[in-house]
């Protein structure tokens, strides 16, 4: 699914966004409601010493943001959105189930080990921009928070004994939140998400709480 997100991103990056209103003299009350698409590199933060990422971990998200101007110049706004995100983590944390118990171990001598997460997301942004109703290439800095609900989680592990798959484990922390920041000019914008909530709850690894959090770094593209 990550490769499809990359394809969508590069297709959209060549689409020239159109202002919602083309003449300031006709209507000054333009809005910057936007469709967004992001492509990111996924990082596991605060992971145990023995756990490492050993392959490309990527993700993408897309959705819609409703813009609410906060001043007369309309260069400050509040954005509230809804979207979908998918992230993959390639690492050496083996997750399995035995006798209704979830085990977290270091994976050894394996061919494949990855974790895929699908989520619904709710970004809330405080927005500064230099746009007008006729100017759709402009500087922007959008910062805020993102709330997420993890509705599907799946691990895929394979070694000489064959494949092992787990889904929707009770230890997954379905409600996630973190801070977001996107900044750039025109089409290309740098994007950063720093997760404040752990991916797992009531999970232990070698006798210690498993307190792994999520970081996403990449590019975000907006279409009016």
Buried (B, 14 or more C-beta within 10 A) or exposed (E): EBEEBEEBBEEBBEEEBEBBBEEEEEEEEBBBBBBBBBBBBBBBEEBBEEBEBEEEBBBBBBBEBBBEBBEEEBBBBBBBBEBEBBBBBBBBBBBBBEEEEBBBEEBEEBEEBBBBBBBBBBBBBBBBBEBBBEEBEBEBBBBBBBBBEBEEBBBBBBBEEEEBEBEEBEBBBBEBEBEBBBBBEBBEBEBBBBBEBBBBBEBEBEEEEBBBBBBBEBBBBBBB
